[in-house]
Amino acid sequence: MRRSTAALAAGAALALALAGCAGSAGPDGTPSPTPSATASASGPDVADVNATPRENLADGGVLRQAVGALPTQWNPLHVGGTAETFTQVRGPMSVTNFDTDAEGVPTPNPNFVTSVEESSTDGRQVVTLHLNPDAVWNNGEPITWEDYAATVAACNGQQPEFQCATGLFAAVEEVAQGETEFDVVVAFASPFPDWPALLGTVLPAAGVADAATFNTGWLDHPEDWFTGPFTLADLDTDQQVATLVPNERWWGPEPVLDEIEYRAVAPEATATAFANNEIDVFDIGADPNAYQLARQVPGAEVRQAGGVDWRQFTFNSTAGHLTDQAVRQAIVRALDRQAIAAASLAGLPEDLQRPLNNHIFMAGQDGYEDNAGDYAHDPARAVTELDAAGWVLDEVTGVRERNGEPLTVRFTVFTGIPASETEGQLVQAQLREVGIDVQLDHVPEAAFNDTLNNGDFEIIAFSWFGSAFPLLGLGNIYGDPATTPMNYAHLATPGLDELIGQIATETDHATRLDLADQADELIWDAVHTLPLYQRPQLVAAVSELANIGAPGLSTTRPEDWGFVAE
């Protein structure tokens, strides 16, 4: 099932979210990165951030932003530090080597990287980053090639005691000093088309000096190991507020804002906090009540952009009856994803209430294929397959049994998450129709990370946040579970690792998409995850807030955030 177009995609980043619903050659002949495209022309705007020049912003001001939780692991490369809400809080205090435009195309951020050079010889790709010599960590130490070498060494897979969220650094063959300590020469053993994603940030050598430091040295905020336009002034764990102020060591343009407050607010309380003028901006997600309430707040607006975030079910292939692929396939065919999307997104624009039929590419994006045909809603086929697998319907209980054991599965429901509660009820009712008993396992929202990381679930729902380099992230979700801690399905799919490896090094754009299409079909057959729907970015903001909101695939610089001058 192929297309004849050029690339794009979404959905395989390193960050999670609870809320339900985010190759052409270069001028020298070397491969260019393959970034994601944006929504189609008929879809939502690609970005809506109230873009405003700095000179039109008022000096100062306090930005109050709601987040799901404050970081409990400040290391962005640690497996426990990848939550999107953690990324939000760390952002203004972190190395950001590249800006991206609305189509996800990266360009160097001169505050950190003044220029980049690429070369390729005998299949060996070399990227040289020329660092801004003024850039320093918060302890005053300069950011140099040694920090990049240490970061790669920590997460290249050669030291498994480092609990890294990604094994992608294994693609790096060597990191060396160039002409000066501010020239970072990164050599890849083979072509690596998505290198900007890998080199988008760096950690200080001191912060990754050994496994103990990497794993536990970041549990409390390590001020010296951060940098950027803002710095952490206060962390109030009682009130759950992180307060950031302009960084005195910052060498770039002076931040417009006086202060950023990140406030941890329960999802069900966020819209009310916004209506009560307690926060200035929050991510609506797919909460229809929050959407409707935000639209009614005077002096506020809802900013919308094409989203690359998608809601899905993950099947724990090592738990209970889900070890049987036939059972997983029958469950998929018994579920009515259109009904789930419509119920979960009720109250939002109707054109958003549709299922997503690809694990990699978003609908309306270049590269999308509907590969769900064989797994469309078909309860009659599910019944036939369960019958063939020896699951006999007990006419009294309405539940199938095999060898005296009922066909029961657990579905994790996170209390306080409307999408999760709705999904649990629908899944329970729909699977009951084919003789599968669904037990709803109610878990506090705060236990999400532990539940997921410990594999204490059978079917669990959450959202993957997209990135401008979705093909790069495939292995993080779907790779060999023996070496991929974020393969929460714990499922090794025959042939998939080989395809992921080819995708990672293929420089021909059309061929790369063909390989991705094959990978998606394998994922459907294996029933690793079940895509439900994608969501746009819906962000509520006070109207005068500028350069922040729904960026789509683009980025904005925190030093440019502010309020429009009157």
Buried (B, 14 or more C-beta within 10 A) or exposed (E): EEBEBBBBBBBBBBBBBBBBBBBEEEEEEBBBBBBBBBBBEEBBBBBBBBBBEBEEBBEEBEBBBBBBBBBEBBBBBBBBBBBBBBBBBBBBBBBBBBBBBBBBBBEBBEBBBBEBBBEBEEEBBBBBBBBBBBBBBBBEBBBBBBBBBBBBBBBBBEEEEBBBBBBBBBBBBEBBBBEEBBBBBBBBBEBBBBBBBBBBBBBBBBBBEEBEBBBEBBBEBBEEBBBBBBBBEEBEEEEBBBBBBBBEBBBBEEBBBEBBBBBBBBBBBBBBBBBEEBBBBBBBBBBBBBBBBBEEBEEBBBBBBBBBBBBBBBBBBEBBBBBBBBBBBBBBBBBBBBBBBBBBBEBBEEEBBBBBBBBBBBBBBBBBBEBBEEBBBBBEBBBBBBBEBEBEBEEEEEBBBBEEEBBBBBBBBBEBBBBBBBBBBBBBEBBBEBBBBBEBBEBEBEBBBEBBEEBBBBBBBBBBBBBBBBBBBBBBBBBBBEEBBBBBBBBBBEEBBEBBBBBBBBBBBBEBBBBBBBBBBBBBBBBBBBBBBBBBBBBBBBBBBBBBBBBBBBBBBBBBBBBBEE
